[in-house]
Amino acid sequence: MENSRKTDHLNKNKKEKGGSGRRLAAALILLLLIGGFFFWVSDSPGIVKLRESLTGAHSTESQDGGADTADNEGARSTEDGRGSAGDVAAVDPDKLPEFTGDHYVKVNGGVPALPDDVYEKAGYTEGGSRGSVSESGKVWAVSKGNITPYEYYGELDHLGRCTVAYGCLGPETMPAEDTERGDISRIHPSGWAKAQHWERCHLIAWALSDENANERNLITGTHYLNYDGMRPLEEETEHYIWNTGNHVLYMARPVFSGNELIARGVQMTCESVEDGGKGISFNVYLFNVTPDAEIDYRSGIVTTAEQAAQEPRAYVINTRSGVFHYPSCDGAKSIYKKNRKDVTATRKELTDQGYIPCGYCEP
């Protein structure tokens, strides 16, 4: 009987140990599943970098401060269809890169290099062997407690053109939650022309700066520049700030050729502050173009390939205002006889002569 009791006791212990083991195994499996899910969905820069190193994938953000390698294309890789087809040491208005179908080219190998003022106003101090190298070649560094968020918008030049916008951006500079952006239609940036499908492009996005109808922060831009080129980089910056609570040094500088009123492109530069550019880092020149269209950067007239191929047709010119209309346009019907000129021509011929398409009938 005693042996039987011992046997029953041993069997009971084995069952209890077996049950405990199964519960422990189940708990470990659950923890592994949760950990694996977190590993694959996390936006944490450290997790993203580890995930990429294990899978061979590459983030659209630069994780190493903009190193120019085959696997790291600065702000974005060419694999996403937006990337850089080349590289320029600096943006020279007298020798701008040619548009070849990519949204941007990298500047300085994609490595941020900003004016000295950008660093100084953010609380950086000059000196040392480690830090960010400015456009002048000086080395700047900052300690976490000395970071100063700010925004700066340069004065318009003598032609009424935007010059530069930069700052140290973070949660402090962004609009309050649930704030809606206001109307900006009253702002007419330099080169603005009606009926040419132009967009008002913020140099520093409203979502980053809470600056909206600021004439020193708005340029005339194409949808290709504004939505396809600048917006993804702005959203990357916004997401980085929200996800980390960190700050970025940020600059957007329009680039004009000669006395043209519309920028040929915009140089955008960004470097995360607290992690020394490991979170986000880019330095690019984006093209203010519309593929398959010709832009007169002096007058703001855009001619699509379809418009350029049109046959001659009847137009009515107001010789006083220089505006041309379709004959059926109410604006054409109200022109005084002495100022009216009926012609048969192509749209391209008239715009080449300096005439402006009507903003209502949009010839």
Stockholm file with secondary structure:
# STOCKHOLM 1.0

chainA/1-363         MENSRKTDHLNKNKKEKGGSGRRLAAALILLLLIGGFFFWVSDSPGIVKLRESLTGAHSTESQDGGADTADNEGARSTEDGRGSAGDVAAVDPDKLPEFTGDHYVKVNGGVPALPDDVYEKAGYTEGGSRGSVSESGKVWAVSKGNITPYEYYGELDHLGRCTVAYGCLGPETMPAEDTERGDISRIHPSGWAKAQHWERCHLIAWALSDENANERNLITGTHYLNYDGMRPLEEETEHYIWNTGNHVLYMARPVFSGNELIARGVQMTCESVEDGGKGISFNVYLFNVTPDAEIDYRSGIVTTAEQAAQEPRAYVINTRSGVFHYPSCDGAKSIYKKNRKDVTATRKELTDQGYIPCGYCEP
#=GR chainA/1-363 SS CHHHHHHHHHHHHHHHHHHHHHHHHHHHHHHHHHHHHHHHHCCCHHHHHHHHHHHCCCCSSCSSSSCEETTEETTSCGGGTSCEEEEESSCCTTSCCCCCSSSEEEEGGGCCCCCHHHHHHTTCEECSSSSEECTTSCEEECCGGGCCCEEEECCCCTTSCCCCEEEEESTTTSCCTTCCCCCCTTCCCTTCCTTSCCEEEESSCHHHHCCCSCGGGEEEECHIIIIIIIHHHHHHHHHHHHHHCCCEEEEEEEECCTTCSSCSEEEEEEEETTTTTSSCEEEEEEECCCTTEEECTTTCCEEEHHHHTCCCEEEEEETTTTEEECTTSHHHHTSCGGGEEEEEECHHHHHHTTCEECTTTCC
#=GC SS_cons         CHHHHHHHHHHHHHHHHHHHHHHHHHHHHHHHHHHHHHHHHCCCHHHHHHHHHHHCCCCSSCSSSSCEETTEETTSCGGGTSCEEEEESSCCTTSCCCCCSSSEEEEGGGCCCCCHHHHHHTTCEECSSSSEECTTSCEEECCGGGCCCEEEECCCCTTSCCCCEEEEESTTTSCCTTCCCCCCTTCCCTTCCTTSCCEEEESSCHHHHCCCSCGGGEEEECHIIIIIIIHHHHHHHHHHHHHHCCCEEEEEEEECCTTCSSCSEEEEEEEETTTTTSSCEEEEEEECCCTTEEECTTTCCEEEHHHHTCCCEEEEEETTTTEEECTTSHHHHTSCGGGEEEEEECHHHHHHTTCEECTTTCC
//
